[in-house]
Amino acid sequence: MIEIKNLTKRYGRGDGATTALDNVSLTFEDNKIYGLLGRNGAGKTTLLNVITGRIFADGGAALADGASTRENDTALGSIYLMSEKSGYPDNMRVREGLRWTATFYPEYDAAFADSLCRRFELDTKKRVKSLSTGYASIFKLIVALSSGAKHVLLDEPVLGLDANHRDLFYRVLLERYAEKPSTVVVSTHLVEEVSAVIEDVVIIKRGKLLLEQSRDELLASGYTVAGFADRVNAFAQGRRVIGEDALGGLKTAYIMGARPEVTPDGLELSRIDLQKLFVQLTND
């Protein structure tokens, strides 16, 4: 597993310093798909970069199967991070990049990579620098999913992908996971899209861990109530309201807690989706 213990990371010094991670502790267990969620600047990318040794923390530790990942080639060899930059020379052709990946990841599956190139219609003769934003993401995704790494971290994996390619990516991810289970962490802003794929949810807010919970448990912990504002207000009294939307005399309240078995007259109770729950939990 990947263990995060009391990680703290600051950028800058003195009064102008920014705390990107504030004493964060969590665990990414083996053979699970996680959604790492947070608003812009919440600290998601910093966390992934600390785990993979691209930047060093000011305090705490990141461990892969019990070994620190800091300047530890053995521990880092079990992790693949797909990030904004591919790390391959701009003039390198895609097919050469795929071939070189096997040098660094002994479990790299070249046959699977070739099959994904065909499914995504990636032209392997093209140079890395000539790929569009969408196909640059596809190239990085193919490398990540074919790497054979025990822990695969995907930072904004569907950047620039159209709806068809995003759908194909989610299907391929689940197919590969079913065939060869591994730890997969998907950091994304497309919350509702990833909701059907992930098993556990990790939410970071302003550098702090807000929650770490299974998706099903989290979704079952909240609901919405809608109707005329006065009735919604009366119903919400004494309950944990995490957000509200109002339009004219109508109101919708988002409530954490057990949903009543009987719906009060004049109100509508419904399930809260992951994106709406995320928005309400991370709003100021």
MIDOSE-1310 file (N, C-alpha, C; in nm, 2 decimals, decimal comma, always signed):
residues 284
miei	+0,08/-0,12/+0,00/+0,00/+0,00/+0,00/+0,09/+0,12/+0,00; +0,03/+0,24/-0,03/+0,10/+0,37/-0,01/+0,04/+0,43/+0,11; +0,14/+0,47/+0,20/+0,10/+0,53/+0,33/+0,15/+0,67/+0,33; +0,07/+0,77/+0,37/+0,11/+0,91/+0,38/+0,10/+0,94/+0,53
knlt	+0,21/+0,98/+0,58/+0,22/+1,00/+0,73/+0,26/+1,15/+0,76; +0,16/+1,23/+0,81/+0,19/+1,36/+0,86/+0,26/+1,45/+0,76; +0,23/+1,44/+0,63/+0,30/+1,51/+0,53/+0,27/+1,66/+0,53; +0,37/+1,74/+0,53/+0,36/+1,89/+0,53/+0,45/+1,94/+0,42
kryg	+0,40/+2,03/+0,34/+0,48/+2,09/+0,23/+0,45/+2,24/+0,22; +0,55/+2,32/+0,22/+0,53/+2,47/+0,21/+0,61/+2,52/+0,09; +0,55/+2,62/+0,03/+0,63/+2,69/-0,08/+0,65/+2,83/-0,03; +0,78/+2,88/-0,05/+0,81/+3,01/-0,01/+0,85/+3,02/+0,14
rgdg	+0,89/+3,14/+0,18/+0,93/+3,15/+0,32/+0,86/+3,27/+0,39; +0,87/+3,28/+0,52/+0,82/+3,39/+0,59/+0,67/+3,41/+0,57; +0,63/+3,54/+0,58/+0,48/+3,57/+0,57/+0,42/+3,53/+0,44; +0,50/+3,52/+0,33/+0,45/+3,49/+0,20/+0,45/+3,34/+0,17
atta	+0,48/+3,26/+0,27/+0,48/+3,11/+0,25/+0,34/+3,06/+0,23; +0,33/+2,96/+0,14/+0,20/+2,89/+0,12/+0,21/+2,75/+0,16; +0,11/+2,70/+0,25/+0,11/+2,56/+0,29/+0,03/+2,48/+0,20; +0,09/+2,40/+0,11/+0,02/+2,32/+0,01/-0,03/+2,19/+0,08
ldnv	+0,04/+2,13/+0,17/-0,01/+2,02/+0,24/+0,02/+2,04/+0,39; -0,09/+2,02/+0,47/-0,08/+2,05/+0,61/-0,11/+1,93/+0,70; +0,00/+1,85/+0,73/-0,01/+1,74/+0,82/-0,11/+1,63/+0,77; -0,09/+1,60/+0,65/-0,19/+1,50/+0,58/-0,14/+1,36/+0,61
sltf	-0,24/+1,28/+0,66/-0,21/+1,13/+0,67/-0,33/+1,06/+0,61; -0,30/+0,96/+0,53/-0,40/+0,87/+0,47/-0,33/+0,75/+0,41; -0,41/+0,66/+0,36/-0,36/+0,53/+0,31/-0,43/+0,50/+0,18; -0,35/+0,46/+0,08/-0,41/+0,41/-0,05/-0,38/+0,26/-0,04
ednk	-0,48/+0,18/-0,02/-0,47/+0,04/+0,00/-0,44/-0,03/-0,14; -0,39/-0,15/-0,13/-0,37/-0,23/-0,25/-0,50/-0,27/-0,32; -0,49/-0,27/-0,45/-0,60/-0,32/-0,54/-0,74/-0,25/-0,51; -0,73/-0,11/-0,52/-0,85/-0,03/-0,51/-0,83/+0,09/-0,61
iygl	-0,94/+0,14/-0,65/-0,94/+0,26/-0,74/-0,99/+0,38/-0,65; -0,91/+0,48/-0,64/-0,94/+0,59/-0,56/-0,97/+0,72/-0,64; -1,06/+0,80/-0,60/-1,08/+0,93/-0,65/-1,01/+1,03/-0,56; -0,91/+1,11/-0,61/-0,85/+1,21/-0,53/-0,91/+1,34/-0,57
lgrn	-0,99/+1,40/-0,49/-1,07/+1,52/-0,53/-1,03/+1,64/-0,45; -1,04/+1,76/-0,51/-1,02/+1,88/-0,44/-1,02/+2,00/-0,54; -1,05/+2,12/-0,50/-1,05/+2,23/-0,58/-0,91/+2,27/-0,63; -0,91/+2,36/-0,73/-0,78/+2,41/-0,77/-0,69/+2,46/-0,66
gagk	-0,57/+2,42/-0,65/-0,48/+2,46/-0,54/-0,50/+2,39/-0,41; -0,58/+2,29/-0,41/-0,61/+2,22/-0,28/-0,49/+2,14/-0,23; -0,40/+2,10/-0,32/-0,28/+2,02/-0,28/-0,27/+1,88/-0,35; -0,36/+1,85/-0,44/-0,36/+1,72/-0,50/-0,23/+1,69/-0,57
ttll	-0,19/+1,77/-0,66/-0,07/+1,75/-0,74/+0,05/+1,75/-0,66; +0,06/+1,84/-0,56/+0,17/+1,84/-0,46/+0,18/+1,71/-0,39; +0,07/+1,65/-0,35/+0,07/+1,52/-0,28/+0,13/+1,41/-0,37; +0,08/+1,41/-0,50/+0,13/+1,30/-0,59/+0,28/+1,32/-0,62
nvit	+0,32/+1,45/-0,63/+0,46/+1,47/-0,66/+0,55/+1,44/-0,54; +0,50/+1,45/-0,42/+0,58/+1,41/-0,30/+0,59/+1,26/-0,29; +0,48/+1,19/-0,32/+0,48/+1,05/-0,31/+0,58/+0,99/-0,41; +0,60/+1,05/-0,53/+0,69/+1,00/-0,63/+0,82/+1,07/-0,63
grif	+0,85/+1,14/-0,52/+0,99/+1,20/-0,50/+1,02/+1,31/-0,60; +0,93/+1,37/-0,67/+0,96/+1,48/-0,76/+0,98/+1,61/-0,68; +0,92/+1,62/-0,57/+0,95/+1,73/-0,48/+0,96/+1,66/-0,34; +1,03/+1,73/-0,25/+1,05/+1,68/-0,11/+0,96/+1,75/-0,01
adgg	+0,90/+1,68/+0,08/+0,82/+1,74/+0,18/+0,90/+1,81/+0,29; +0,84/+1,90/+0,36/+0,91/+1,96/+0,48/+0,89/+1,88/+0,60; +0,80/+1,79/+0,60/+0,78/+1,71/+0,72/+0,70/+1,59/+0,68; +0,71/+1,48/+0,76/+0,63/+1,36/+0,74/+0,70/+1,27/+0,63
aala	+0,63/+1,17/+0,59/+0,69/+1,07/+0,50/+0,58/+1,01/+0,41; +0,63/+0,96/+0,29/+0,54/+0,88/+0,20/+0,61/+0,75/+0,19; +0,53/+0,64/+0,21/+0,59/+0,50/+0,21/+0,51/+0,42/+0,10; +0,59/+0,34/+0,03/+0,53/+0,24/-0,06/+0,57/+0,10/-0,01
dgas	+0,47/+0,03/+0,03/+0,49/-0,10/+0,09/+0,59/-0,10/+0,20; +0,58/+0,00/+0,28/+0,66/+0,02/+0,40/+0,79/+0,09/+0,39; +0,83/+0,12/+0,26/+0,96/+0,18/+0,24/+0,94/+0,32/+0,20; +1,02/+0,41/+0,25/+1,02/+0,55/+0,21/+1,04/+0,57/+0,06
tren	+0,97/+0,66/+0,00/+0,99/+0,68/-0,15/+1,09/+0,79/-0,17; +1,14/+0,85/-0,07/+1,23/+0,96/-0,08/+1,37/+0,91/-0,13; +1,41/+0,94/-0,25/+1,54/+0,90/-0,30/+1,56/+0,75/-0,29; +1,45/+0,67/-0,32/+1,46/+0,53/-0,31/+1,41/+0,47/-0,44
dtal	+1,50/+0,43/-0,52/+1,47/+0,38/-0,66/+1,38/+0,26/-0,65; +1,40/+0,17/-0,56/+1,33/+0,05/-0,55/+1,18/+0,08/-0,52; +1,16/+0,16/-0,42/+1,02/+0,20/-0,39/+0,95/+0,28/-0,50; +1,03/+0,37/-0,56/+0,97/+0,45/-0,67/+0,94/+0,36/-0,79
gsiy	+1,01/+0,25/-0,81/+0,99/+0,17/-0,92/+0,86/+0,10/-0,92; +0,79/+0,10/-0,81/+0,66/+0,03/-0,80/+0,55/+0,13/-0,83; +0,58/+0,26/-0,86/+0,48/+0,37/-0,87/+0,50/+0,43/-1,01; +0,39/+0,45/-1,08/+0,39/+0,53/-1,20/+0,30/+0,65/-1,19
lmse	+0,35/+0,77/-1,21/+0,27/+0,89/-1,21/+0,26/+0,95/-1,35; +0,13/+0,96/-1,39/+0,10/+1,03/-1,51/+0,07/+1,17/-1,47; +0,15/+1,27/-1,52/+0,13/+1,41/-1,48/+0,12/+1,49/-1,61; +0,12/+1,62/-1,59/+0,10/+1,72/-1,70/+0,21/+1,70/-1,81
ksgy	+0,33/+1,67/-1,77/+0,44/+1,65/-1,87/+0,47/+1,50/-1,89; +0,50/+1,47/-2,01/+0,52/+1,32/-2,04/+0,66/+1,28/-2,00; +0,75/+1,37/-1,99/+0,89/+1,33/-1,96/+0,97/+1,28/-2,08; +0,91/+1,26/-2,19/+0,98/+1,21/-2,31/+1,02/+1,33/-2,40
pdnm	+1,14/+1,32/-2,46/+1,19/+1,43/-2,55/+1,09/+1,46/-2,66; +1,08/+1,59/-2,69/+0,98/+1,64/-2,78/+1,00/+1,57/-2,92; +1,12/+1,55/-2,96/+1,15/+1,50/-3,09/+1,14/+1,35/-3,10; +1,12/+1,28/-2,99/+1,10/+1,14/-2,99/+0,97/+1,10/-3,05
rvre	+0,97/+0,99/-3,13/+0,84/+0,94/-3,18/+0,77/+0,86/-3,08; +0,64/+0,85/-3,09/+0,56/+0,78/-2,99/+0,60/+0,64/-2,98; +0,63/+0,57/-3,09/+0,67/+0,43/-3,08/+0,80/+0,41/-3,01; +0,89/+0,51/-3,02/+1,02/+0,50/-2,95/+0,99/+0,52/-2,80
glrw	+0,91/+0,61/-2,76/+0,87/+0,64/-2,62/+0,82/+0,51/-2,56; +0,73/+0,45/-2,63/+0,67/+0,33/-2,58/+0,77/+0,22/-2,56; +0,87/+0,21/-2,65/+0,97/+0,11/-2,64/+1,07/+0,14/-2,52; +1,10/+0,27/-2,50/+1,19/+0,30/-2,39/+1,13/+0,28/-2,25
tatf	+0,99/+0,28/-2,25/+0,93/+0,26/-2,12/+0,97/+0,13/-2,05; +0,98/+0,03/-2,14/+1,02/-0,10/-2,08/+1,15/-0,10/-2,01; +1,24/-0,01/-2,04/+1,37/+0,00/-1,97/+1,35/+0,04/-1,83; +1,25/+0,12/-1,80/+1,23/+0,16/-1,66/+1,13/+0,08/-1,58
ypey	+1,04/+0,02/-1,65/+0,94/-0,06/-1,59/+0,94/-0,20/-1,64; +1,00/-0,30/-1,57/+1,02/-0,43/-1,62/+0,89/-0,51/-1,65; +0,78/-0,47/-1,58/+0,65/-0,54/-1,60/+0,57/-0,47/-1,72; +0,63/-0,38/-1,79/+0,57/-0,31/-1,90/+0,51/-0,41/-2,00
daaf	+0,39/-0,39/-2,04/+0,32/-0,48/-2,13/+0,31/-0,41/-2,27; +0,40/-0,45/-2,35/+0,41/-0,39/-2,49/+0,29/-0,43/-2,57; +0,25/-0,55/-2,56/+0,13/-0,60/-2,64/+0,01/-0,52/-2,61; -0,01/-0,50/-2,48/-0,13/-0,42/-2,43/-0,12/-0,28/-2,48
adsl	+0,00/-0,22/-2,47/+0,02/-0,08/-2,52/-0,02/-0,07/-2,67; +0,03/-0,17/-2,75/+0,00/-0,17/-2,89/-0,15/-0,18/-2,92; -0,22/-0,26/-2,84/-0,37/-0,27/-2,86/-0,44/-0,14/-2,82; -0,39/-0,07/-2,72/-0,45/+0,06/-2,68/-0,42/+0,16/-2,79
crrf	-0,31/+0,16/-2,85/-0,28/+0,25/-2,96/-0,38/+0,24/-3,07; -0,42/+0,11/-3,10/-0,51/+0,09/-3,20/-0,65/+0,13/-3,16; -0,69/+0,10/-3,04/-0,82/+0,14/-2,99/-0,84/+0,29/-2,98; -0,74/+0,36/-2,94/-0,75/+0,50/-2,93/-0,71/+0,57/-3,06
eldt	-0,67/+0,49/-3,16/-0,63/+0,55/-3,29/-0,51/+0,65/-3,28; -0,41/+0,61/-3,20/-0,29/+0,69/-3,18/-0,19/+0,66/-3,28; -0,15/+0,76/-3,36/-0,05/+0,74/-3,46/+0,09/+0,73/-3,40; +0,15/+0,61/-3,39/+0,28/+0,60/-3,32/+0,40/+0,65/-3,40
kkrv	+0,37/+0,69/-3,52/+0,48/+0,75/-3,60/+0,50/+0,89/-3,57; +0,41/+0,96/-3,51/+0,42/+1,10/-3,48/+0,52/+1,12/-3,37; +0,58/+1,25/-3,37/+0,66/+1,29/-3,27/+0,58/+1,34/-3,15; +0,64/+1,33/-3,03/+0,56/+1,37/-2,91/+0,52/+1,51/-2,92
ksls	+0,60/+1,60/-2,97/+0,57/+1,74/-2,97/+0,46/+1,78/-3,07; +0,43/+1,69/-3,17/+0,33/+1,72/-3,27/+0,19/+1,67/-3,22; +0,18/+1,60/-3,11/+0,05/+1,55/-3,06/-0,04/+1,66/-3,01; -0,17/+1,65/-3,04/-0,26/+1,75/-2,99/-0,27/+1,73/-2,84
tgya	-0,34/+1,82/-2,77/-0,35/+1,81/-2,62/-0,42/+1,67/-2,59; -0,53/+1,64/-2,66/-0,60/+1,52/-2,64/-0,51/+1,39/-2,66; -0,44/+1,39/-2,77/-0,36/+1,27/-2,80/-0,23/+1,27/-2,71; -0,19/+1,38/-2,67/-0,08/+1,38/-2,57/-0,12/+1,31/-2,44
sifk	-0,25/+1,34/-2,40/-0,30/+1,27/-2,28/-0,32/+1,12/-2,31; -0,36/+1,09/-2,43/-0,38/+0,95/-2,46/-0,25/+0,87/-2,46; -0,14/+0,93/-2,51/-0,01/+0,87/-2,51/+0,03/+0,85/-2,37; +0,01/+0,94/-2,28/+0,05/+0,93/-2,14/-0,03/+0,82/-2,07
liva	-0,16/+0,82/-2,10/-0,25/+0,72/-2,04/-0,21/+0,58/-2,08; -0,17/+0,56/-2,21/-0,13/+0,43/-2,26/-0,01/+0,38/-2,19; +0,09/+0,47/-2,17/+0,21/+0,44/-2,10/+0,18/+0,40/-1,95; +0,09/+0,48/-1,89/+0,06/+0,45/-1,75/-0,01/+0,32/-1,73
lssg	-0,11/+0,29/-1,81/-0,19/+0,17/-1,80/-0,11/+0,04/-1,84; -0,01/+0,06/-1,92/+0,07/-0,05/-1,97/+0,20/-0,07/-1,89; +0,23/+0,02/-1,79/+0,35/+0,02/-1,72/+0,38/-0,10/-1,64; +0,27/-0,16/-1,59/+0,28/-0,28/-1,50/+0,32/-0,24/-1,36
akhv	+0,32/-0,11/-1,33/+0,35/-0,06/-1,20/+0,24/-0,11/-1,10; +0,28/-0,14/-0,98/+0,18/-0,18/-0,87/+0,09/-0,07/-0,83; +0,14/+0,05/-0,84/+0,06/+0,17/-0,80/+0,06/+0,27/-0,91; -0,05/+0,30/-0,97/-0,06/+0,39/-1,08/-0,14/+0,52/-1,04
llde	-0,07/+0,63/-1,05/-0,13/+0,76/-1,01/-0,16/+0,84/-1,13; -0,28/+0,89/-1,15/-0,32/+0,96/-1,27/-0,37/+1,10/-1,23; -0,29/+1,20/-1,28/-0,32/+1,34/-1,24/-0,39/+1,40/-1,36; -0,52/+1,43/-1,35/-0,60/+1,49/-1,46/-0,58/+1,41/-1,59
pvlg	-0,62/+1,28/-1,58/-0,59/+1,19/-1,70/-0,66/+1,22/-1,83; -0,78/+1,28/-1,82/-0,86/+1,30/-1,94/-0,85/+1,44/-1,99; -0,75/+1,51/-1,96/-0,73/+1,65/-2,01/-0,73/+1,65/-2,16; -0,82/+1,73/-2,22/-0,82/+1,74/-2,36/-0,89/+1,63/-2,44
ldan	-0,94/+1,53/-2,37/-1,00/+1,41/-2,44/-1,15/+1,45/-2,46; -1,20/+1,41/-2,58/-1,34/+1,43/-2,61/-1,42/+1,32/-2,54; -1,55/+1,34/-2,55/-1,64/+1,25/-2,47/-1,62/+1,10/-2,51; -1,60/+1,07/-2,64/-1,58/+0,93/-2,68/-1,46/+0,87/-2,62
hrdl	-1,35/+0,95/-2,62/-1,22/+0,90/-2,57/-1,22/+0,89/-2,42; -1,30/+0,98/-2,35/-1,31/+0,97/-2,20/-1,38/+0,84/-2,17; -1,49/+0,82/-2,24/-1,57/+0,70/-2,21/-1,48/+0,57/-2,24; -1,40/+0,57/-2,34/-1,31/+0,46/-2,37/-1,21/+0,44/-2,26
fyrv	-1,16/+0,55/-2,21/-1,06/+0,55/-2,11/-1,11/+0,48/-1,98; -1,23/+0,52/-1,94/-1,29/+0,46/-1,82/-1,32/+0,31/-1,84; -1,36/+0,27/-1,96/-1,38/+0,13/-1,99/-1,25/+0,05/-1,99; -1,15/+0,11/-2,05/-1,02/+0,04/-2,05/-0,96/+0,03/-1,91
ller	-0,98/+0,14/-1,83/-0,93/+0,13/-1,69/-0,99/+0,02/-1,61; -1,12/+0,00/-1,62/-1,19/-0,10/-1,55/-1,15/-0,24/-1,61; -1,14/-0,25/-1,74/-1,10/-0,38/-1,80/-0,96/-0,42/-1,75; -0,87/-0,33/-1,75/-0,73/-0,36/-1,70/-0,73/-0,39/-1,55
yaek	-0,81/-0,32/-1,48/-0,81/-0,34/-1,33/-0,87/-0,48/-1,30; -0,97/-0,52/-1,38/-1,03/-0,65/-1,36/-0,93/-0,76/-1,39; -0,85/-0,74/-1,50/-0,75/-0,84/-1,54/-0,63/-0,84/-1,45; -0,58/-0,72/-1,42/-0,46/-0,71/-1,33/-0,48/-0,60/-1,23
pstv	-0,54/-0,64/-1,11/-0,57/-0,54/-1,01/-0,44/-0,47/-0,96; -0,46/-0,34/-0,93/-0,35/-0,26/-0,88/-0,41/-0,15/-0,80; -0,33/-0,07/-0,74/-0,37/+0,06/-0,67/-0,38/+0,17/-0,78; -0,49/+0,23/-0,80/-0,51/+0,33/-0,90/-0,57/+0,46/-0,83
vvst	-0,50/+0,57/-0,84/-0,55/+0,70/-0,78/-0,57/+0,79/-0,90; -0,70/+0,83/-0,91/-0,74/+0,92/-1,02/-0,77/+1,06/-0,96; -0,68/+1,16/-0,99/-0,70/+1,30/-0,95/-0,77/+1,37/-1,06; -0,89/+1,42/-1,04/-0,96/+1,49/-1,15/-1,06/+1,59/-1,10
hlve	-1,10/+1,68/-1,19/-1,21/+1,77/-1,16/-1,34/+1,73/-1,21; -1,34/+1,62/-1,30/-1,46/+1,57/-1,35/-1,52/+1,47/-1,25; -1,58/+1,52/-1,15/-1,62/+1,44/-1,03/-1,72/+1,34/-1,07; -1,83/+1,38/-1,13/-1,94/+1,29/-1,16/-1,90/+1,18/-1,26
evsa	-1,81/+1,21/-1,36/-1,77/+1,11/-1,45/-1,69/+1,00/-1,38; -1,61/+1,04/-1,29/-1,53/+0,93/-1,23/-1,60/+0,86/-1,12; -1,72/+0,91/-1,08/-1,79/+0,85/-0,97/-1,82/+0,70/-0,99; -1,85/+0,67/-1,12/-1,89/+0,53/-1,15/-1,77/+0,44/-1,15
vied	-1,65/+0,49/-1,14/-1,53/+0,41/-1,16/-1,46/+0,38/-1,02; -1,47/+0,48/-0,93/-1,39/+0,48/-0,81/-1,46/+0,40/-0,70; -1,38/+0,34/-0,61/-1,43/+0,27/-0,49/-1,43/+0,36/-0,37; -1,32/+0,43/-0,35/-1,30/+0,52/-0,23/-1,28/+0,66/-0,28
vvii	-1,31/+0,75/-0,19/-1,30/+0,90/-0,22/-1,21/+0,96/-0,11; -1,11/+1,04/-0,16/-1,03/+1,12/-0,08/-1,05/+1,26/-0,12; -1,09/+1,35/-0,03/-1,11/+1,49/-0,06/-1,01/+1,58/+0,02; -0,94/+1,66/-0,05/-0,84/+1,75/+0,02/-0,90/+1,89/+0,00
krgk	-0,89/+1,97/+0,11/-0,94/+2,11/+0,10/-0,83/+2,20/+0,17; -0,78/+2,29/+0,09/-0,68/+2,38/+0,13/-0,56/+2,31/+0,21; -0,51/+2,21/+0,15/-0,40/+2,14/+0,20/-0,43/+2,04/+0,32; -0,55/+2,03/+0,36/-0,59/+1,94/+0,47/-0,68/+1,83/+0,42
llle	-0,67/+1,71/+0,48/-0,75/+1,60/+0,45/-0,89/+1,63/+0,50; -0,99/+1,64/+0,41/-1,13/+1,67/+0,45/-1,20/+1,54/+0,49; -1,18/+1,44/+0,40/-1,24/+1,31/+0,43/-1,18/+1,20/+0,35; -1,19/+1,07/+0,40/-1,13/+0,95/+0,33/-1,24/+0,85/+0,36
qsrd	-1,31/+0,81/+0,26/-1,43/+0,72/+0,28/-1,47/+0,65/+0,15; -1,53/+0,53/+0,17/-1,58/+0,46/+0,05/-1,68/+0,55/-0,02; -1,69/+0,54/-0,15/-1,79/+0,61/-0,23/-1,93/+0,58/-0,19; -1,96/+0,45/-0,17/-2,10/+0,42/-0,14/-2,14/+0,47/+0,00
ella	-2,05/+0,46/+0,10/-2,08/+0,51/+0,23/-2,10/+0,66/+0,23; -2,02/+0,73/+0,15/-2,03/+0,88/+0,14/-2,16/+0,92/+0,08; -2,20/+0,85/-0,03/-2,32/+0,89/-0,10/-2,44/+0,86/-0,01; -2,43/+0,75/+0,07/-2,54/+0,71/+0,16/-2,55/+0,81/+0,28
sgyt	-2,45/+0,89/+0,30/-2,45/+0,97/+0,42/-2,52/+1,11/+0,40; -2,57/+1,14/+0,28/-2,64/+1,26/+0,25/-2,75/+1,25/+0,16; -2,84/+1,35/+0,15/-2,95/+1,36/+0,06/-2,99/+1,50/+0,04; -3,08/+1,52/-0,05/-3,14/+1,65/-0,08/-3,28/+1,66/-0,04
vagf	-3,33/+1,78/+0,00/-3,47/+1,80/+0,02/-3,51/+1,92/-0,05; -3,62/+1,92/-0,13/-3,66/+2,03/-0,21/-3,81/+2,06/-0,19; -3,84/+2,18/-0,21/-3,98/+2,22/-0,20/-3,99/+2,37/-0,17; -4,11/+2,42/-0,12/-4,13/+2,56/-0,09/-4,03/+2,59/+0,03
adrv	-3,97/+2,71/+0,02/-3,87/+2,75/+0,12/-3,91/+2,73/+0,26; -4,03/+2,77/+0,30/-4,07/+2,77/+0,44/-4,07/+2,62/+0,49; -4,12/+2,53/+0,40/-4,13/+2,39/+0,44/-3,99/+2,33/+0,45; -3,90/+2,37/+0,36/-3,76/+2,32/+0,36/-3,69/+2,37/+0,49
nafa	-3,71/+2,49/+0,52/-3,65/+2,55/+0,64/-3,69/+2,48/+0,77; -3,82/+2,45/+0,77/-3,88/+2,38/+0,89/-3,82/+2,24/+0,90; -3,81/+2,17/+0,79/-3,76/+2,04/+0,79/-3,61/+2,04/+0,83; -3,54/+2,14/+0,78/-3,39/+2,14/+0,81/-3,35/+2,18/+0,95
qgrr	-3,44/+2,23/+1,03/-3,41/+2,26/+1,16/-3,35/+2,14/+1,24; -3,24/+2,17/+1,30/-3,17/+2,06/+1,38/-3,10/+1,96/+1,30; -3,10/+1,97/+1,17/-3,02/+1,88/+1,08/-2,89/+1,95/+1,03; -2,80/+1,87/+0,99/-2,67/+1,92/+0,94/-2,69/+1,96/+0,79
vige	-2,71/+2,09/+0,77/-2,72/+2,14/+0,63/-2,58/+2,19/+0,58; -2,54/+2,13/+0,47/-2,41/+2,17/+0,42/-2,42/+2,27/+0,30; -2,54/+2,30/+0,25/-2,55/+2,39/+0,14/-2,70/+2,41/+0,10; -2,73/+2,52/+0,04/-2,86/+2,54/-0,01/-2,86/+2,61/-0,14
dalg	-2,97/+2,59/-0,22/-2,99/+2,66/-0,35/-3,13/+2,71/-0,34; -3,15/+2,84/-0,38/-3,29/+2,89/-0,38/-3,32/+2,96/-0,51; -3,45/+2,95/-0,55/-3,49/+3,01/-0,67/-3,64/+3,05/-0,65; -3,66/+3,18/-0,64/-3,79/+3,23/-0,61/-3,83/+3,18/-0,47
glkt	-3,95/+3,12/-0,46/-4,00/+3,07/-0,34/-3,96/+2,93/-0,31; -3,88/+2,87/-0,40/-3,84/+2,73/-0,39/-3,70/+2,72/-0,33; -3,67/+2,61/-0,26/-3,54/+2,59/-0,21/-3,50/+2,44/-0,21; -3,37/+2,42/-0,23/-3,32/+2,28/-0,21/-3,21/+2,29/-0,11
ayim	-3,21/+2,20/-0,01/-3,11/+2,19/+0,09/-3,04/+2,06/+0,08; -2,91/+2,06/+0,11/-2,82/+1,94/+0,10/-2,79/+1,91/+0,25; -2,83/+1,79/+0,29/-2,82/+1,75/+0,43/-2,74/+1,63/+0,45; -2,65/+1,63/+0,55/-2,58/+1,51/+0,59/-2,65/+1,44/+0,70
garp	-2,66/+1,31/+0,69/-2,73/+1,24/+0,80/-2,82/+1,13/+0,74; -2,89/+1,06/+0,83/-2,98/+0,95/+0,78/-3,10/+1,01/+0,72; -3,14/+0,95/+0,60/-3,25/+1,00/+0,53/-3,38/+0,95/+0,60; -3,48/+1,03/+0,62/-3,61/+0,98/+0,68/-3,67/+0,88/+0,60
evtp	-3,74/+0,78/+0,66/-3,80/+0,67/+0,59/-3,93/+0,72/+0,52; -4,00/+0,82/+0,58/-4,12/+0,88/+0,53/-4,09/+1,02/+0,48; -4,13/+1,05/+0,36/-4,11/+1,18/+0,30/-4,23/+1,28/+0,35; -4,19/+1,39/+0,41/-4,29/+1,48/+0,46/-4,37/+1,54/+0,35
dgle	-4,50/+1,57/+0,38/-4,59/+1,63/+0,28/-4,53/+1,76/+0,22; -4,54/+1,77/+0,09/-4,50/+1,89/+0,02/-4,35/+1,90/-0,01; -4,27/+1,80/+0,03/-4,13/+1,80/+0,01/-4,09/+1,68/-0,08; -3,97/+1,69/-0,14/-3,92/+1,59/-0,22/-3,78/+1,55/-0,17
lsri	-3,76/+1,43/-0,13/-3,63/+1,38/-0,09/-3,56/+1,30/-0,20; -3,43/+1,32/-0,22/-3,37/+1,25/-0,33/-3,22/+1,22/-0,29; -3,16/+1,13/-0,37/-3,02/+1,10/-0,35/-2,94/+1,22/-0,39; -2,82/+1,24/-0,32/-2,73/+1,34/-0,36/-2,62/+1,28/-0,44
dlqk	-2,58/+1,34/-0,56/-2,47/+1,28/-0,64/-2,34/+1,33/-0,59; -2,23/+1,26/-0,63/-2,10/+1,28/-0,58/-2,05/+1,43/-0,61; -2,08/+1,47/-0,73/-2,03/+1,61/-0,76/-2,10/+1,71/-0,68; -2,23/+1,71/-0,66/-2,30/+1,80/-0,58/-2,25/+1,80/-0,43
lfvq	-2,23/+1,68/-0,38/-2,18/+1,66/-0,25/-2,04/+1,72/-0,23; -1,95/+1,69/-0,33/-1,82/+1,75/-0,33/-1,82/+1,90/-0,33; -1,91/+1,96/-0,42/-1,92/+2,11/-0,43/-1,96/+2,17/-0,29; -2,06/+2,11/-0,23/-2,11/+2,16/-0,10/-2,01/+2,15/+0,01
ltnd	-1,94/+2,03/+0,01/-1,84/+2,01/+0,12/-1,72/+2,10/+0,10; -1,68/+2,14/-0,02/-1,56/+2,22/-0,04/-1,59/+2,37/-0,06; -1,72/+2,41/-0,06/-1,75/+2,55/-0,06/-1,71/+2,62/+0,07; -1,68/+2,75/+0,07/-1,65/+2,82/+0,19/-1,76/+2,82/+0,29
